[in-house]
Amino acid sequence: MAITAAQVKQFVIQVDARRNGGNGNGYVDGSEIDLFSRKIKTADNSIDVQDIMDNYSKNKYKMEAEYEANGTTSSSAVREAVIAALTEKTALKSNEKAQNSDVITEGLKSEGGWFDDLILGNDEELAEYANKMDVDNVMGVVADDEAIEALNESSDETQLNTIKLLLQAAKAQGLDVSNIVMEKDGKLCVGRDVPNGNAGEEIVACRNAWEWITGEDSNFVSVVKELRAAITEGKKTLNGEGDKHEMLTLMARKIDADGNGNGYIDGAQEAQALKQFAAEYGIDVVTILEEVRDNVANGVENTTDAQKTIYNIFDPQQKEAKRKAVEGHNADIAAILNRGFGSINPAIIRPFSWDSDVVKDAASMINSDNVMEVIEKYPEIADILDNRMDWSFSKNNYNDVMNTVIDSLIKRAKEEGIEIDDIVVDLGNDYAHKGQTFTEKEAKNDGYVEAWWDSDDKSEIIKKLVERIKSVENV
């Protein structure tokens, strides 16, 4: 007589129950294992619990990736039911919770809509359903666009909690989603790669005047949809349905998170888990590691993608990861500048230049280490600043940004030993150009910058400094 997954679950409840000598923790462990195995054997002599768990233990990460990607539950087969029975944390159980997200989704949709939002004030009702979300079912809820729109009508607290749950889900996949959500001054802000999102702004509670008038409040919805897409794609990647090097990197993060969590693979247990996972996809980590060590010993570069990936996974200094983080930070700054500069023509629609504070905020992150990299990603910065100072009432803000860029370029030139006195002279606490200091020029205009004169000069200084530094650094 063949056993079913439902019977396996029934046995779990029986052996785990305190009245039967179990500990009531929701899965089979300790002395419960022997009784559970005997019940299975009695019901179906062809099922060997030990064989199932030995295979799972050997291929845990590959199997869990498959469960994640395919939404497999403990109800799908006897093997999955046995694995879920003897495992405290597994995607098999998480997927079951995710499938129960329908109640939350329908509840949110029933409370959503402009009438409920504006007329009835439905924050509490939305929160009641939203509070039922957790890291296991949040993806099931946001799979429905109408549910996302309903959450967009909820309180800031509810929206923020939704974002945090999605970030936890991304972290569980080993995903780096800093391009979608950036943290700035302890607040969660829109990342650089969010279509229709305002890079650098807070994800919630940040609707500006233009968006308030038009109703184009897109940050929360856009971020949620991008996180949803990234997590979905991450599940596929871990299941071998994409770039194999990215797959190994993500899996290494998961294995390390289960291990000592120090940011790279070390120790026999972590290394063995990664090697076993890679072997399932025909990747020989042992051989590649030997190649990497030979390269390091001989002072030569790692040239193949496989070598670079493995080197970074086993590198305690995480050089490549740090390089990418710096590159991402520079791209963040450029994206925020683009968001501020790329708005509707301030001369026609926004004479008070509402986005100048956004630009100033991004400029505050520019320094001598990254100024050239930021300008490389946003080469038109000098001309746009010049234009903004011509047409905007917020001249001082844009003047401050220009001064920040110039100051950073001058420091970069000094660090590189590049002569620039023929372009601009550093006086210690001021700069001079064409016989006048910046302070003198600005003082003549009662604290404001005369657009047709001073901004042109500063734009010219930026361009010349960039050209001079490039000519030396690119040699």
N, C-alpha and C positions, 0 to 999 in steps of 0.2 A: 504494500500500500504506500503510495507516494505522499509525502508530507507537503503542506502548503506554507507559504510565507505567513499567512494568518495564524497558523498553528504555532509556528516558531515564535511569533510575538506573544501568543498566549502562554507559551512555556516561560518566556522572559518574565512576564507578570507573576507567574506562579513561584518561580525559584527566587525572585527578588523580593517577594512579599515577606515582611517581618514575621508574620504568623507562621511562615514555612521555614524560618531560619535565615532569610535573606536580610540585606541591609537597607533595602528600599531606596537605593540611589538611582534607579532608572535603567540600569544595565547590568549585565552578568559579570561578576568578578569574584575573586577569592574562592571560597568553598562552594559558591553557587555554580562554578564552571562544571564541576564533575556531575552534579545532578542534572544540569541543563544538557550536557552531552549524552547522558544516559537516556533522557527523555527523547532526544532527537533520534538516537540509535534505535530505541524501541519503536518509534513511529515509522522510521524509514532506515533500514539497515544499510542503504547505499550512501547515506550522507555521513561523511567523516568531518566532524567539526574541526579537528586538529589540522587536517590537510587544508581546509578552507582558510583557517587563520594563519597557517604557515605561509601560504601563497600571498595572503593579504599583507602580512608583515614584510615579506620580501619585496613586494611591488606596491607598497602603500601609496606612494606619492603619484605614481602613474594612474593607479586605480581611482584615487580620490579626484585627480584632474578629470578623468573620464566621467565620474559621477557629477562633478560640477558642471562640465560642459553639456552633458546630456540630461541633467535634471533627474537622474536616477534616484529612486527611493527604496526603502527597505521592503516595500510591498511588491517590487518588480519581480523578485525571484527568491527562492529559498537561500541561495548563496548570499545575496545582499541582506536578507533578513538575519542570517547568522552573524555576518560581519557587524551589522548595526547592533545586534544583541550584545556582542562582546567588546564594543568600542565606545568609549565615553563620548568622544567628539568625532563626528564623521559627516561628510556632505550628505550622506544618505538620510540622516536625521534632519539636517538643515533644509534639505530640499522639501521634506514633508511640511515643515513650517512655512516654507515659501509658498507652497501650494495652498496654504490656508489664508493667503493674503487677500482672497476675493472679498471676504467680509469687510476688511478695512477699506479696500478699493471702492466697493459699492457704497459704503457709508460716507466716504469722503465726497464721492460724486453726488450723493443725495443732498449733502449740505452745501455743495459748491454752487456757483452761479452768481451773477452780479446782483440779483434781487436779494438773495439770502445774505450776501456780503454787505451791501449798502443799506438795505432796509431793515433786515432782521438782526444784523450784527452777529454772525455765526461763529466767531472765534472759538467759543467754548465747545460747541458741537463738533467743529473740525478737530479741535485738540483731543476730544474724547476718542475719536477714531485714530488720529495720528499717534497718540500715546501708546497704541497697541503695536506700533511698528518696532522692530528690532533688527539687528544686523542680518538675521536669517531671512526675514520676509520683506525688507525694504525694497529689494530689487523687484519683487513681485508686484508691489504697490506702484512703483514708478514706471513699470512696464506700460501702464495705461496713461496716455497723455492727458485724459480728462482728470485723472486723479492728481497729476502734477499741477494742472491749472487750479484745482480746488485747493491744493496746498499753498499755491501762490496767493490765495485769498486769506490764508490763516495768519496767525500772529507771528511776529519776528522770532519768538522763542520756538514755535513749532517748525518754522522754516529752517532755523539754525540746527535744530535737532535732526531734521531730515538730512541735511548736508553732512553732519557729523556721522550719522549712521552709514551713509554712502562712503565716506572716507574710511570708516572701519572695514567696510566690505572690500574696498580697494586694497587696503593694507593686508587683509587676509589673503589676497591674491598676489601679494608681493609687488603691487603696482606703484609706480611713481606717478602721481597725478598732480604734481606741483605746477604743471602747465595749465591745469584747469582750476585749481584752488591754490592761491598763494596766501601765506600768513604774513600779515603786516601789522606791526604794533599790537600783536596779540589778537587781531581780528582776522576773520576769514574773508578774503577778497577774491574778486574775479581774476583768473589766470590769463595768461597771454594768448592761449589757443581756444578761446570760447567764442564761436561765431555769435553775433548779436549781443554779446556781453560787453560791458564797459570795463576793460582791463584796469585793475588797480582799485576799483571801487569796492566797498563792502557788498557782499552778496545780498544781504538783507538790509532793510531800513536805509536805503540810500537813493531813493528816487529823486532825481534833480528836477528843476522847474520845467524844463522842456518835456521830460517824460511824464510829469504830472499832468501837463496840459494835454498831451497827445495820448496818454495811456500806454505808452511804450515802455513798460517796466519789465525789462527782459532778463535781468541778471539771474534771478533765482531759477526761472524756468530753463534758461540756457545752460546754466551750470549743472543742474540736475540731469538734463538730457545728455550732456557731454560725459558726466560721470557714469551714467547708465551705459553709454556706448563703450567707454573705456573698460569697464568691468566685464561687460559681455565679451568684448574682444579679448580681454585678458584670459578669460576662461577657455576660449578657443585656442589661444596661443599655448597655454599650459597643457592642452590636450594634443599638442603637436600639429595644430592646423594653421601654423604660420611660420615665422622666422625661427629657426631652431636655436640660434644664438640668444635671441630674446627669450625663448622658452627656458633655456638653461639658466639665464640670469634671474628670471622670475622664480623658478623652482629653487634656486640657491637661496633666495630671500626667504621663501617659505620654510625650507629646511633649517636655515639659521634661526628663524623665529621660533621654531619648535625646539631648537637646541639652546645655545648660550646667548643668542641674540646680539652678538658683538659686531654684526655688519658684514661678516665674510665667513666663508667655509673653513673650519679648522676642526681638529679632533677626529678620531677614527670614526665615530658614529655619524657625524655630519658628512664627512668625506665619502663614507661607504654608501650612504643614502643617495647622494648625488651621482656617484659612479653607477649605482644600480639603475637609477632613473635614466641616466644618459644612455646606458647600454641597451635599454629597451628601444631606443631610437637609432641604434647603430653608431653611437658616439663613444669613442674610447678615451675617457678622461685620463686614465693612467698614462697612456702614450703621449697625449698632448701635454700633460704636466711635465713629463720628462723632457719634451722639446722646449718648454718654457724655461725649465731650470737650466738646461744647457745654454739657452740664449742668454740668460742672466749671468751665468758663470763666464761666458765668453764675451760679455759686453756688447751683444748685438741686439737688435730690435726684434720684437715679436711681429711677424709680418702677416700671418694668415689670420682670418677672422676668428677661427677656432682658438688659436693661441692667445689672441687679445682677450677673448671672452673668458677663457679659463684663468688667464693671468689675473684678471680683475676679480673674478670670483674667489680666488684663493689669496688675494693680496690684502694684508692687514691694513695697509695705508690707503687702499681704495683710490688709487691715483686717477683712474679713468672716471670713476664715479664723481670724484671731486671736480674734475675738469668739466664734466657734463653739468654739474650743479652750478659752476661759475658761468658757463655758457648760458644756462637757463636763466640765471639771475640777470645777466646782461640783456637777454631777450625780453625778460619781464619789463625792464626799464624802457626798452625801445617800444614795447607794446603799449605801455601806459602813455608814453609820449605820443604815439600814434593815435591813441584814443582821444587825447586832449587836443592835438593839432588837427585831427581829421574830422572835427565836428563841422556843423553847418557854418557857413561863412559868417564870422562874427560882425563884419561890417554891415551885413544886411539883417540878420536874424538875432544875433547875440552880441549886441554892442557892449554889454558888460562882461563878456567873455567868461561865462560861468565855469568853463573848464580850465581856467588858468591855474586854479589851486591844484587840480589834478596834475598838470604839467610841473608845477613847482614841487609837488610831492615826489614825482619821479626823478626830477633833477637833483633832489636832496640825496639820492642814492648814487649819483655819479661821482666818481673820484678818479685819481690818476691811474689806478689799476685797470679801470674798465672803460674810461672815456672813449678811447679809440675803438674799442669793440662795439660800444653802443652806437657811435657815429657810423660805424661800418653797417650796422643794421638799420640806421636811420640817417642816411647821408645828407638829406635835405634840411637838417635841423637848423643850420645857420640862416638859410633863406626864409624858413617858416617863422623863426623867431623875429627876424627883421620885419616880415609882413605883419605879425601879430602886434608888434610895437608901433607899426604905422597906423593900424586900424582899431586897436583895442583900447578901452578906457583903463584896463588893468596893466598899464605900462610898467609899473614898478615890479609886478610879479614877473613879467617876461624879462625885464632887465636883470632881475636877480638870477633867473635861469641862465641868461647869457653870461653873467659874471661867473656862475658856478662852472659852466662849460669851459670858459677861458681859463679860470683858475686851475682846473683839472688838467687842461692841455699844457699849461705852463709848467706845472709840477711834473707831468709826464716827460716833457722835453728835458727838464733839469735832471731827472733820474736817468735819462738816456745820454746825458752829456751833449745835448744838441743846442747849438747857438741860435738864439731867437731874438736877440736885442734889436735887430733891424726890423722886427715885426711888432714887438711890444716889449716894454721895459718893466721889469719887476722892481718896484721901489720898496718892497718889504711889506708895507701896509696899504699899498695902492699900486696901480699900474698906469703907465704913461704911453700915449700913442699920439704921434704927430704933434709933439710939443706940449700936450695937455694931459693932465691926469684924469682918470675916470671921475673922481670926486669933483674936480673943478667943473667938468662938463655938466654933471648932474645938478650941482649947486646953482648953476646959472639958470636952471629951469625950475626953480622952486621945488626940487625933489622929484620932478618928473623928467622923463627922457624925451627930448625933442626928436620925433620919429624920423624926420627926413635927414637928420644929420648923424646923431650918435649911434643909432641902431645899425645904419649902413657901415659905419666904422667897425663896430663890434662884429658884425657878420663877416666883414672882410678879414678881421683878425682871426676868427675861428677857422675860416677856409685856409688861410695861409699857414696857420699852425698845424692843421691836419696834414696839409700837403708836405710841409717840412718834416714832420715826424714820420710820415709814411715813407718819404724818400730815404730816411736813415734806417728805420726798422725793417723795411722790406729788402734791404741789401743782403 
